[in-house]
Amino acid sequence: MLNTVTAVKNRILQLCGERNITINKLANISALPPSSVKAILYGRSKNPKLLTIKIICDGLGITLAEFFDTDEFNNLEQEIK
């Protein structure tokens, strides 16, 4: 089962792949420490902050709506059972 944190990680990797940029380049254009981005991607961040995701979106030149508008997010299971 896919969870929200995994979906966020997958989306960041997808967006970097589409733009042919590295994780360090993403951190640089988003003015974030590379460790912050890597914490999300390597699962050390169990609950990435929305503000961090917004800053990544700003660096990529997309909106939060564009970030979350994917089948993966639309089909997530409920986190609360």
Jmol script that loads the backbone (N, CA, C; Angstrom):
load data "model"
ATOM      1  N   MET A   1       0.845  -1.198   0.000  1.00  0.00           N
ATOM      2  CA  MET A   1       0.000   0.000   0.000  1.00  0.00           C
ATOM      3  C   MET A   1       0.885   1.255   0.000  1.00  0.00           C
ATOM      4  N   LEU A   2       0.564   2.170  -0.845  1.00  0.00           N
ATOM      5  CA  LEU A   2       1.301   3.420  -0.961  1.00  0.00           C
ATOM      6  C   LEU A   2       0.833   4.384   0.115  1.00  0.00           C
ATOM      7  N   ASN A   3       1.789   5.025   0.805  1.00  0.00           N
ATOM      8  CA  ASN A   3       1.374   6.045   1.756  1.00  0.00           C
ATOM      9  C   ASN A   3       1.750   7.431   1.234  1.00  0.00           C
ATOM     10  N   THR A   4       1.309   8.442   1.934  1.00  0.00           N
ATOM     11  CA  THR A   4       1.479   9.817   1.474  1.00  0.00           C
ATOM     12  C   THR A   4       2.953  10.201   1.383  1.00  0.00           C
ATOM     13  N   VAL A   5       3.753   9.809   2.379  1.00  0.00           N
ATOM     14  CA  VAL A   5       5.175  10.162   2.368  1.00  0.00           C
ATOM     15  C   VAL A   5       5.875   9.547   1.153  1.00  0.00           C
ATOM     16  N   THR A   6       5.537   8.313   0.837  1.00  0.00           N
ATOM     17  CA  THR A   6       6.114   7.659  -0.340  1.00  0.00           C
ATOM     18  C   THR A   6       5.663   8.368  -1.619  1.00  0.00           C
ATOM     19  N   ALA A   7       4.409   8.781  -1.660  1.00  0.00           N
ATOM     20  CA  ALA A   7       3.898   9.497  -2.834  1.00  0.00           C
ATOM     21  C   ALA A   7       4.629  10.824  -3.023  1.00  0.00           C
ATOM     22  N   VAL A   8       4.926  11.527  -1.926  1.00  0.00           N
ATOM     23  CA  VAL A   8       5.674  12.787  -2.006  1.00  0.00           C
ATOM     24  C   VAL A   8       7.075  12.519  -2.559  1.00  0.00           C
ATOM     25  N   LYS A   9       7.733  11.498  -2.030  1.00  0.00           N
ATOM     26  CA  LYS A   9       9.073  11.124  -2.492  1.00  0.00           C
ATOM     27  C   LYS A   9       9.049  10.798  -3.984  1.00  0.00           C
ATOM     28  N   ASN A  10       8.095   9.960  -4.392  1.00  0.00           N
ATOM     29  CA  ASN A  10       7.996   9.570  -5.803  1.00  0.00           C
ATOM     30  C   ASN A  10       7.769  10.779  -6.701  1.00  0.00           C
ATOM     31  N   ARG A  11       6.947  11.714  -6.250  1.00  0.00           N
ATOM     32  CA  ARG A  11       6.636  12.900  -7.048  1.00  0.00           C
ATOM     33  C   ARG A  11       7.869  13.795  -7.208  1.00  0.00           C
ATOM     34  N   ILE A  12       8.625  13.969  -6.129  1.00  0.00           N
ATOM     35  CA  ILE A  12       9.845  14.774  -6.219  1.00  0.00           C
ATOM     36  C   ILE A  12      10.820  14.140  -7.207  1.00  0.00           C
ATOM     37  N   LEU A  13      11.000  12.819  -7.107  1.00  0.00           N
ATOM     38  CA  LEU A  13      11.901  12.124  -8.027  1.00  0.00           C
ATOM     39  C   LEU A  13      11.409  12.229  -9.466  1.00  0.00           C
ATOM     40  N   GLN A  14      10.101  12.130  -9.669  1.00  0.00           N
ATOM     41  CA  GLN A  14       9.524  12.254 -11.008  1.00  0.00           C
ATOM     42  C   GLN A  14       9.803  13.643 -11.584  1.00  0.00           C
ATOM     43  N   LEU A  15       9.562  14.673 -10.784  1.00  0.00           N
ATOM     44  CA  LEU A  15       9.758  16.046 -11.258  1.00  0.00           C
ATOM     45  C   LEU A  15      11.227  16.319 -11.565  1.00  0.00           C
ATOM     46  N   CYS A  16      12.131  15.790 -10.740  1.00  0.00           N
ATOM     47  CA  CYS A  16      13.564  15.950 -11.014  1.00  0.00           C
ATOM     48  C   CYS A  16      13.929  15.233 -12.312  1.00  0.00           C
ATOM     49  N   GLY A  17      13.387  14.034 -12.502  1.00  0.00           N
ATOM     50  CA  GLY A  17      13.651  13.277 -13.719  1.00  0.00           C
ATOM     51  C   GLY A  17      13.164  13.992 -14.967  1.00  0.00           C
ATOM     52  N   GLU A  18      11.967  14.553 -14.878  1.00  0.00           N
ATOM     53  CA  GLU A  18      11.398  15.280 -16.030  1.00  0.00           C
ATOM     54  C   GLU A  18      12.262  16.480 -16.405  1.00  0.00           C
ATOM     55  N   ARG A  19      12.867  17.105 -15.405  1.00  0.00           N
ATOM     56  CA  ARG A  19      13.661  18.315 -15.633  1.00  0.00           C
ATOM     57  C   ARG A  19      15.154  18.005 -15.768  1.00  0.00           C
ATOM     58  N   ASN A  20      15.506  16.728 -15.612  1.00  0.00           N
ATOM     59  CA  ASN A  20      16.907  16.296 -15.698  1.00  0.00           C
ATOM     60  C   ASN A  20      17.782  17.056 -14.712  1.00  0.00           C
ATOM     61  N   ILE A  21      17.308  17.163 -13.462  1.00  0.00           N
ATOM     62  CA  ILE A  21      18.098  17.819 -12.416  1.00  0.00           C
ATOM     63  C   ILE A  21      18.357  16.829 -11.273  1.00  0.00           C
ATOM     64  N   THR A  22      19.466  17.039 -10.600  1.00  0.00           N
ATOM     65  CA  THR A  22      19.833  16.200  -9.469  1.00  0.00           C
ATOM     66  C   THR A  22      19.136  16.677  -8.198  1.00  0.00           C
ATOM     67  N   ILE A  23      19.226  15.850  -7.167  1.00  0.00           N
ATOM     68  CA  ILE A  23      18.661  16.227  -5.876  1.00  0.00           C
ATOM     69  C   ILE A  23      19.386  17.468  -5.338  1.00  0.00           C
ATOM     70  N   ASN A  24      20.702  17.511  -5.505  1.00  0.00           N
ATOM     71  CA  ASN A  24      21.447  18.688  -5.038  1.00  0.00           C
ATOM     72  C   ASN A  24      21.055  19.946  -5.805  1.00  0.00           C
ATOM     73  N   LYS A  25      20.811  19.805  -7.110  1.00  0.00           N
ATOM     74  CA  LYS A  25      20.360  20.948  -7.916  1.00  0.00           C
ATOM     75  C   LYS A  25      18.979  21.406  -7.451  1.00  0.00           C
ATOM     76  N   LEU A  26      18.101  20.447  -7.160  1.00  0.00           N
ATOM     77  CA  LEU A  26      16.774  20.797  -6.639  1.00  0.00           C
ATOM     78  C   LEU A  26      16.906  21.575  -5.337  1.00  0.00           C
ATOM     79  N   ALA A  27      17.744  21.096  -4.440  1.00  0.00           N
ATOM     80  CA  ALA A  27      17.950  21.791  -3.166  1.00  0.00           C
ATOM     81  C   ALA A  27      18.468  23.200  -3.417  1.00  0.00           C
ATOM     82  N   ASN A  28      19.407  23.327  -4.354  1.00  0.00           N
ATOM     83  CA  ASN A  28      20.004  24.621  -4.660  1.00  0.00           C
ATOM     84  C   ASN A  28      18.975  25.610  -5.202  1.00  0.00           C
ATOM     85  N   ILE A  29      18.176  25.182  -6.189  1.00  0.00           N
ATOM     86  CA  ILE A  29      17.202  26.118  -6.788  1.00  0.00           C
ATOM     87  C   ILE A  29      16.041  26.402  -5.838  1.00  0.00           C
ATOM     88  N   SER A  30      15.867  25.549  -4.829  1.00  0.00           N
ATOM     89  CA  SER A  30      14.806  25.755  -3.840  1.00  0.00           C
ATOM     90  C   SER A  30      15.317  26.460  -2.589  1.00  0.00           C
ATOM     91  N   ALA A  31      16.627  26.740  -2.552  1.00  0.00           N
ATOM     92  CA  ALA A  31      17.261  27.369  -1.388  1.00  0.00           C
ATOM     93  C   ALA A  31      17.017  26.559  -0.115  1.00  0.00           C
ATOM     94  N   LEU A  32      17.099  25.236  -0.240  1.00  0.00           N
ATOM     95  CA  LEU A  32      16.974  24.333   0.898  1.00  0.00           C
ATOM     96  C   LEU A  32      18.301  23.620   1.106  1.00  0.00           C
ATOM     97  N   PRO A  33      18.602  23.243   2.355  1.00  0.00           N
ATOM     98  CA  PRO A  33      19.786  22.401   2.550  1.00  0.00           C
ATOM     99  C   PRO A  33      19.563  21.048   1.868  1.00  0.00           C
ATOM    100  N   PRO A  34      20.568  20.524   1.170  1.00  0.00           N
ATOM    101  CA  PRO A  34      20.406  19.207   0.544  1.00  0.00           C
ATOM    102  C   PRO A  34      19.940  18.145   1.537  1.00  0.00           C
ATOM    103  N   SER A  35      20.356  18.278   2.796  1.00  0.00           N
ATOM    104  CA  SER A  35      19.955  17.298   3.817  1.00  0.00           C
ATOM    105  C   SER A  35      18.440  17.280   4.021  1.00  0.00           C
ATOM    106  N   SER A  36      17.781  18.425   3.841  1.00  0.00           N
ATOM    107  CA  SER A  36      16.319  18.480   3.991  1.00  0.00           C
ATOM    108  C   SER A  36      15.619  17.690   2.892  1.00  0.00           C
ATOM    109  N   VAL A  37      16.087  17.864   1.666  1.00  0.00           N
ATOM    110  CA  VAL A  37      15.500  17.146   0.535  1.00  0.00           C
ATOM    111  C   VAL A  37      15.795  15.653   0.665  1.00  0.00           C
ATOM    112  N   LYS A  38      17.040  15.335   0.999  1.00  0.00           N
ATOM    113  CA  LYS A  38      17.435  13.928   1.130  1.00  0.00           C
ATOM    114  C   LYS A  38      16.693  13.236   2.266  1.00  0.00           C
ATOM    115  N   ALA A  39      16.370  13.966   3.331  1.00  0.00           N
ATOM    116  CA  ALA A  39      15.618  13.372   4.444  1.00  0.00           C
ATOM    117  C   ALA A  39      14.246  12.888   3.968  1.00  0.00           C
ATOM    118  N   ILE A  40      13.623  13.626   3.064  1.00  0.00           N
ATOM    119  CA  ILE A  40      12.338  13.206   2.494  1.00  0.00           C
ATOM    120  C   ILE A  40      12.548  11.996   1.591  1.00  0.00           C
ATOM    121  N   LEU A  41      13.549  12.076   0.725  1.00  0.00           N
ATOM    122  CA  LEU A  41      13.747  11.031  -0.277  1.00  0.00           C
ATOM    123  C   LEU A  41      14.227   9.709   0.304  1.00  0.00           C
ATOM    124  N   TYR A  42      14.974   9.777   1.393  1.00  0.00           N
ATOM    125  CA  TYR A  42      15.511   8.547   1.978  1.00  0.00           C
ATOM    126  C   TYR A  42      14.697   8.061   3.169  1.00  0.00           C
ATOM    127  N   GLY A  43      13.539   8.667   3.385  1.00  0.00           N
ATOM    128  CA  GLY A  43      12.626   8.163   4.402  1.00  0.00           C
ATOM    129  C   GLY A  43      12.957   8.562   5.826  1.00  0.00           C
ATOM    130  N   ARG A  44      13.936   9.449   6.009  1.00  0.00           N
ATOM    131  CA  ARG A  44      14.242   9.900   7.372  1.00  0.00           C
ATOM    132  C   ARG A  44      13.194  10.891   7.867  1.00  0.00           C
ATOM    133  N   SER A  45      12.548  11.585   6.940  1.00  0.00           N
ATOM    134  CA  SER A  45      11.467  12.501   7.296  1.00  0.00           C
ATOM    135  C   SER A  45      10.150  11.741   7.181  1.00  0.00           C
ATOM    136  N   LYS A  46       9.549  11.426   8.326  1.00  0.00           N
ATOM    137  CA  LYS A  46       8.312  10.637   8.334  1.00  0.00           C
ATOM    138  C   LYS A  46       7.083  11.491   8.038  1.00  0.00           C
ATOM    139  N   ASN A  47       7.242  12.813   8.143  1.00  0.00           N
ATOM    140  CA  ASN A  47       6.115  13.719   7.934  1.00  0.00           C
ATOM    141  C   ASN A  47       6.628  15.025   7.339  1.00  0.00           C
ATOM    142  N   PRO A  48       6.939  15.023   6.025  1.00  0.00           N
ATOM    143  CA  PRO A  48       7.468  16.251   5.418  1.00  0.00           C
ATOM    144  C   PRO A  48       6.478  17.399   5.551  1.00  0.00           C
ATOM    145  N   LYS A  49       6.992  18.555   5.919  1.00  0.00           N
ATOM    146  CA  LYS A  49       6.133  19.724   6.112  1.00  0.00           C
ATOM    147  C   LYS A  49       5.622  20.236   4.773  1.00  0.00           C
ATOM    148  N   LEU A  50       4.398  20.695   4.787  1.00  0.00           N
ATOM    149  CA  LEU A  50       3.806  21.277   3.586  1.00  0.00           C
ATOM    150  C   LEU A  50       4.629  22.481   3.126  1.00  0.00           C
ATOM    151  N   LEU A  51       5.143  23.262   4.071  1.00  0.00           N
ATOM    152  CA  LEU A  51       5.959  24.417   3.707  1.00  0.00           C
ATOM    153  C   LEU A  51       7.200  23.984   2.928  1.00  0.00           C
ATOM    154  N   THR A  52       7.820  22.878   3.323  1.00  0.00           N
ATOM    155  CA  THR A  52       8.990  22.374   2.601  1.00  0.00           C
ATOM    156  C   THR A  52       8.602  21.980   1.176  1.00  0.00           C
ATOM    157  N   ILE A  53       7.456  21.312   1.047  1.00  0.00           N
ATOM    158  CA  ILE A  53       6.979  20.932  -0.286  1.00  0.00           C
ATOM    159  C   ILE A  53       6.685  22.181  -1.119  1.00  0.00           C
ATOM    160  N   LYS A  54       6.116  23.212  -0.498  1.00  0.00           N
ATOM    161  CA  LYS A  54       5.828  24.469  -1.199  1.00  0.00           C
ATOM    162  C   LYS A  54       7.116  25.122  -1.678  1.00  0.00           C
ATOM    163  N   ILE A  55       8.155  25.103  -0.838  1.00  0.00           N
ATOM    164  CA  ILE A  55       9.440  25.692  -1.221  1.00  0.00           C
ATOM    165  C   ILE A  55      10.041  24.925  -2.407  1.00  0.00           C
ATOM    166  N   ILE A  56       9.918  23.600  -2.389  1.00  0.00           N
ATOM    167  CA  ILE A  56      10.376  22.787  -3.523  1.00  0.00           C
ATOM    168  C   ILE A  56       9.594  23.158  -4.775  1.00  0.00           C
ATOM    169  N   CYS A  57       8.283  23.312  -4.638  1.00  0.00           N
ATOM    170  CA  CYS A  57       7.454  23.721  -5.780  1.00  0.00           C
ATOM    171  C   CYS A  57       7.893  25.076  -6.322  1.00  0.00           C
ATOM    172  N   ASP A  58       8.170  26.017  -5.424  1.00  0.00           N
ATOM    173  CA  ASP A  58       8.635  27.343  -5.854  1.00  0.00           C
ATOM    174  C   ASP A  58       9.924  27.217  -6.662  1.00  0.00           C
ATOM    175  N   GLY A  59      10.834  26.373  -6.191  1.00  0.00           N
ATOM    176  CA  GLY A  59      12.098  26.164  -6.901  1.00  0.00           C
ATOM    177  C   GLY A  59      11.878  25.568  -8.282  1.00  0.00           C
ATOM    178  N   LEU A  60      10.872  24.693  -8.385  1.00  0.00           N
ATOM    179  CA  LEU A  60      10.576  24.042  -9.664  1.00  0.00           C
ATOM    180  C   LEU A  60       9.665  24.885 -10.563  1.00  0.00           C
ATOM    181  N   GLY A  61       9.114  25.968 -10.006  1.00  0.00           N
ATOM    182  CA  GLY A  61       8.227  26.830 -10.782  1.00  0.00           C
ATOM    183  C   GLY A  61       6.856  26.225 -11.001  1.00  0.00           C
ATOM    184  N   ILE A  62       6.383  25.433 -10.023  1.00  0.00           N
ATOM    185  CA  ILE A  62       5.040  24.853 -10.119  1.00  0.00           C
ATOM    186  C   ILE A  62       4.250  25.201  -8.860  1.00  0.00           C
ATOM    187  N   THR A  63       2.940  25.008  -8.935  1.00  0.00           N
ATOM    188  CA  THR A  63       2.083  25.267  -7.777  1.00  0.00           C
ATOM    189  C   THR A  63       1.938  24.000  -6.943  1.00  0.00           C
ATOM    190  N   LEU A  64       1.470  24.167  -5.721  1.00  0.00           N
ATOM    191  CA  LEU A  64       1.151  23.001  -4.897  1.00  0.00           C
ATOM    192  C   LEU A  64       0.100  22.139  -5.582  1.00  0.00           C
ATOM    193  N   ALA A  65      -0.866  22.790  -6.224  1.00  0.00           N
ATOM    194  CA  ALA A  65      -1.915  22.030  -6.924  1.00  0.00           C
ATOM    195  C   ALA A  65      -1.307  21.147  -8.001  1.00  0.00           C
ATOM    196  N   GLU A  66      -0.345  21.688  -8.742  1.00  0.00           N
ATOM    197  CA  GLU A  66       0.324  20.890  -9.785  1.00  0.00           C
ATOM    198  C   GLU A  66       1.124  19.748  -9.163  1.00  0.00           C
ATOM    199  N   PHE A  67       1.746  20.005  -8.020  1.00  0.00           N
ATOM    200  CA  PHE A  67       2.526  18.961  -7.352  1.00  0.00           C
ATOM    201  C   PHE A  67       1.633  17.775  -6.979  1.00  0.00           C
ATOM    202  N   PHE A  68       0.473  18.083  -6.414  1.00  0.00           N
ATOM    203  CA  PHE A  68      -0.399  17.030  -5.894  1.00  0.00           C
ATOM    204  C   PHE A  68      -1.398  16.483  -6.911  1.00  0.00           C
ATOM    205  N   ASP A  69      -1.466  17.062  -8.101  1.00  0.00           N
ATOM    206  CA  ASP A  69      -2.446  16.626  -9.101  1.00  0.00           C
ATOM    207  C   ASP A  69      -1.913  15.439  -9.905  1.00  0.00           C
ATOM    208  N   THR A  70      -1.865  14.280  -9.248  1.00  0.00           N
ATOM    209  CA  THR A  70      -1.420  13.057  -9.914  1.00  0.00           C
ATOM    210  C   THR A  70      -2.348  11.915  -9.510  1.00  0.00           C
ATOM    211  N   ASP A  71      -2.372  10.889 -10.328  1.00  0.00           N
ATOM    212  CA  ASP A  71      -3.165   9.705  -9.980  1.00  0.00           C
ATOM    213  C   ASP A  71      -2.715   9.110  -8.655  1.00  0.00           C
ATOM    214  N   GLU A  72      -1.396   9.143  -8.427  1.00  0.00           N
ATOM    215  CA  GLU A  72      -0.854   8.566  -7.198  1.00  0.00           C
ATOM    216  C   GLU A  72      -1.459   9.231  -5.960  1.00  0.00           C
ATOM    217  N   PHE A  73      -1.533  10.559  -5.956  1.00  0.00           N
ATOM    218  CA  PHE A  73      -2.132  11.255  -4.812  1.00  0.00           C
ATOM    219  C   PHE A  73      -3.646  11.072  -4.778  1.00  0.00           C
ATOM    220  N   ASN A  74      -4.275  11.079  -5.936  1.00  0.00           N
ATOM    221  CA  ASN A  74      -5.731  10.949  -5.981  1.00  0.00           C
ATOM    222  C   ASN A  74      -6.218   9.582  -5.522  1.00  0.00           C
ATOM    223  N   ASN A  75      -5.352   8.570  -5.590  1.00  0.00           N
ATOM    224  CA  ASN A  75      -5.752   7.207  -5.232  1.00  0.00           C
ATOM    225  C   ASN A  75      -5.143   6.707  -3.931  1.00  0.00           C
ATOM    226  N   LEU A  76      -4.656   7.633  -3.098  1.00  0.00           N
ATOM    227  CA  LEU A  76      -4.061   7.217  -1.821  1.00  0.00           C
ATOM    228  C   LEU A  76      -5.109   6.586  -0.914  1.00  0.00           C
ATOM    229  N   GLU A  77      -4.658   5.616  -0.145  1.00  0.00           N
ATOM    230  CA  GLU A  77      -5.511   5.010   0.887  1.00  0.00           C
ATOM    231  C   GLU A  77      -5.644   6.028   2.038  1.00  0.00           C
ATOM    232  N   GLN A  78      -6.706   5.877   2.810  1.00  0.00           N
ATOM    233  CA  GLN A  78      -6.848   6.706   4.002  1.00  0.00           C
ATOM    234  C   GLN A  78      -5.718   6.373   4.963  1.00  0.00           C
ATOM    235  N   GLU A  79      -5.146   7.408   5.583  1.00  0.00           N
ATOM    236  CA  GLU A  79      -4.069   7.207   6.554  1.00  0.00           C
ATOM    237  C   GLU A  79      -4.643   6.739   7.903  1.00  0.00           C
ATOM    238  N   ILE A  80      -5.878   7.145   8.190  1.00  0.00           N
ATOM    239  CA  ILE A  80      -6.531   6.773   9.452  1.00  0.00           C
ATOM    240  C   ILE A  80      -7.448   5.601   9.181  1.00  0.00           C
ATOM    241  N   LYS A  81      -7.250   4.547   9.901  1.00  0.00           N
ATOM    242  CA  LYS A  81      -8.072   3.346   9.692  1.00  0.00           C
ATOM    243  C   LYS A  81      -9.108   3.225  10.797  1.00  0.00           C
TER     244      LYS A  81
END
end "model"
wireframe off; spacefill off
backbone 0.3
color backbone group
